């Protein structure tokens, strides 16, 4: 389907910001690769050929007896005995990194955290887990958390801002007073208090963060609706008997979405930073989860192992820089005063 002239002009403005354009591509390539983390970093083989039969350990569980072993329990593919059994009558295809985020490398000779080597490319953490594997899985969790939080909080924020701006009056006044009070709540302290009652997990953290992050878009959407509600086309739609919901969705929301879309990459980077901060302080994801914030905390606790902090810092720096550059390109694309 052909783009209309306005969309085409915006796309050209977006592409003309080379830094933002390529940053957007690079970010989505990294995110896309992280979605297949299990195929890149795993302690289970991608494929096993044994006795002229094919096995898929990455998707299914197989007992050790399937490969001529002694135990009925699931085969431990990190065990040299199991590997030898398979290779006697077949072969194994491994992922690029032979560790998952929770795999402990028991073959390390040095004390943990161990320095980078040919086996653990970015070293291991204080429990002997591969740092690179944890970074890949941690990157995916951080971005997915950021995406979902941005999407849900944006929907709520746009709905609240649109309602306030469209109806105005007492509804707008009371809404603004509520937002002033609610935005003053100490989010971090509430999370710390609540985490003493409930063990935080991905969805629990997401729900709590949505309660306090939906206000970021209310201001710009409300201002746009307050401006648009006095336009002639809105008054004409009222006069023709068009219902409020249709006027808000079809005639006014597209104008407000311009400002909203320009802010979303920055909201996403803020969401990622929030999760990282909570993990760093120990109030984020459950213990053992792959987390960039937890890796930073380990770096702080193990100054003799600089690869921990530096690895997490490098990944976060690249991720947030790409998001900011992408946000600048989106902002330029929707700015009518930008040309070329």
N, C-alpha and C positions, 0 to 999 in steps of 0.2 A: 504494500500500500504506500502510495506516494505521500511524502510529508508536506504539510501546508507551508506556505512561505515563512510564517513566523517560526515554526519549529525548525525549518531548514536554516534560518538565520541564526537561531540559538545554537544549533548543532555546529555551524561553521565557527561561531564565536568560541564554543567549547574546544573545538579542534585547534583553533589558532593559539590557544594557551598550551604550548607544547609541553611545558613542565607538568601542568595539571592533567593533560590528556594521557601522557605516557605513565604518569603516576597512577592514574585510575586503572589503566590496563595492567600494570605491574601488580597493583594491589589485588585485583580480581584473579590474576593468574596464581599468585601465592595462596589466596584463599581457596581457589578451586583445587589446587594441589593438596592443601591441608584437609579437604573433605575426604580424600582418599588416604588418610594417614595410616590406616590399617594395612594398606598395600605397600606403603613406603617403609614403615617402621613397625616390625612385629616380631615376636619370638616364635611365631608359628610359620611354617613354610607356606608359600603361595600354592605350591603344587608338589605332590609326591607321586612318583611312579614306582610301584612295588609289585613284584610278581605279575607283571603285565596288566595291572589294574591301576586306575587313576584315583587319587585321593585329594581332597580339598580341605586341608586342616584349618585354613583361615575362615572357612564358613561352617564346617561340621566338626563334631568331636569324634575321635576314633580311639578305641582302646589300644593299649600297648600290645595286646595279644594279636591284633590285626596285622602287626608287623613282625610276628614271631617272638614277641616278648612274653613275660611271665605274669604281668598284672592286668586285671580287668579294668583298672582305672585309666583315665585319659592319658595318652602318650605324652611324655615330657620331651619335646623336641630339642630342648637345650641339653639334654642328657647325652653324652658321647656314646653311651651304650645303645640308645634308641637310634641315633644317627648311623651308627655302624651297622645295626640290624637292617635298616632301610637300604643303605648303600650296598649291602651284600647282594641284594636282588633288585636294585632299582636306583633311582636318583632323586635328589631333592632340589627344588627351585626356591631360593630364599628371597625375601624382600631386600631392598637396597641396604637397610639397616636392620640387623638381626636382634633388635631389642624393642619391646613395647615400652610405654611410658612407666609401667610398674615392674618391669623386669629387672631383677637384681643380678648383676654380673658377679658370680661367686668365684670366677677365675682370676680376679684382680690380685696381683701379688702385692702391690703397694697399698698403703692405708687409704681409706676413703675420706674425703673426696679425692679421687685420683686424677692426675693430669691427662690432657688429651693425648691419645696415641692412635695407632692404626686400627684398633678395635672400637674404642669409644672416641669418636672424632672430636667431640667437644668435652671429653672427660666424663667423669661421673659425679653425682652429688654425694651428700653425706651418708646416703643409704646404699650407695653402689649402683644407682639407676643411671641409665644413659641420658646425658643432658640434651643431646640433639633430639632424641625421641620425645622427651618431655616438652621440648620447645615446639616441635611440630604439633603435638596434641594440644599443648597450651595455647598456641596461636589460634587453632581452630575453635577452642572453647571461648576464648576472649572475643573473637570476631562474631561468632554466633550469638553470644550473650549481648554484644553491642548491637547487632542487627535487630534482634527480637525486642530488646529494650527500646531502641530508637523507634521501631515500627509501632509498638503498642503505646508508648508515651506520646508519640506524634499524633496517633489517631485520637487519643483522649484529649490531648492539648488542643488540636484543631476543632474538635467537637465543642469543647468548653468555650474556646475563644470565639467561635462562630455564633454560638447561642448568646453569649454576652453581648457581642457587637451588634447582632441583628435585632435583638429585642430591647437592649439598652435599659434605661430606667432603673427601677429598684433591683431587678435581676442582675444587672451589670454592677450596680453599686455593692450589693451583698456579695456577689462573686469576687469582686476585687478585694473586699475586706477579708474574705475567707482565704484568698490566695496570699495576702500579706501575712496572715497569721500562720498558714500552713508552710509557707516558704521559710519562715523563721524557725521552724522546728529543727533541732540538732539531729540530722539524719544519722551521722556516724554513732552518736551516743545511743540512739534508739536501736541501731543494729547491734551494738555491743550488748545492750540490755537484753534484747530479744534472743541473741545467740546463746545466752546463758540458760534459756528455757527450751529452745529448739535447736537441734543440730542443723546448721545451714546446708542447703544443697542448691543446685542450679536454679530450680524453679522457685524455691522459697526466696532466694536472694533476688531473683527477677521480680517477683511480686512486690517485695518490699521497696525495691528501687523504682518500680513504676509508680508507687504511691507518692514519690517525692520528685520524680523527674518529668512528669507530664506538663509542668508549668512553663517549660522553656519556650514553647511555641504559642502559648495563650496570648501574649502581648501583641505579637505581630499579626496574628489572625484576627484578634479583636479589633485592632486599629484598622485593618483592611475592611472589615465588615461595617464598622462605624462609618467609614468613608463611603463605602459603596451603597449603603442603604438609602442614601438621599439622591442617588443618581436617577435620571429620568427613566431608564429602562427598567429599574426596579419598581419605581412608582407605577409605570405603565403595566407591569406584570401584576401588581397588586390590583390595579383598576380592572384588569381583565379577569380577576378571580382566581389567579394561579395560587396554589397553596404555598405556605411558608417553606415547607420542606423542599419543594421543587425549585423555588427561587434561590434558596440557600445553596443547594447542590449544583444546579445547572448554571446559574447566572453569577453567583458571588464567589463560590468556592474556588473556581479556576484562578481568579485574581489573587486570592489569599495563598494558593498553593505555590505561586512563584516565590514569595518570601520564605515559605516553609521549606521548599526544596533546597534553597541556597543554604539553609541552616543545618540540614540533616547530616552532611558529612562531619560537621563540627560537633553535633550532638553524639554521633557515633564514636568519634575519638574520645569525647568526654565519658561515654559509657564504658569504653575499654579501660580508660584510666581509673575510673571508679572501682571496677572489679579488681584491677591490679593492686590498687591501694588497699582494698579490704583483705585481699589475699596476703599482701605484705605484712599487714598488722595482725593476721591470724584470725580474722572474722569473716573470711570469704568461703570458698568452696571447701568441702570436707577434706580432712587430712588424707594425703596420698593422691589427690587429684592433680593432673598435670596443670600447672599454673605458673605463669610468668612472674606473678607477684611473690609466690612462694619461693621461686628460684632467686629472686632478688633478696629475699629475707635470708636465704641460705648463704648468698654471697656476702651479706653483711655479717653473718655469724661466723663465716670462714674466710677471713681476710687473707689467709695463706693460700687460698684457692681462687685466684682472681678470675679464672675462666667462668665461674658460676655467675657472678655479678655482671661481668662484661658481656657474656652471651645474652642474658636476659635484657640488659640495657640496649644492646645493639638491635635486637629484634623489636623491642618496643619503640626505639627511636625511628627505625625504618618504617614500621607500621603507622605510627602517628604522623610522621612527616609525609608519607604518601597520602594519608587521609586529608591532611591540611591542604596539600597541593591540589588534590582532587576537589576539595571544597572551594578553593579559590577559582578553579576553572568553572565549576557549576555556577558560582556567584557571578562571574564575568558573563557566562552564557545567558543568564536571565536579566542582566543589566542592560536596559535599552539604550544607555548612553555609550556602551562599548561598541566599537566598530572594528571590523577586520579580523 
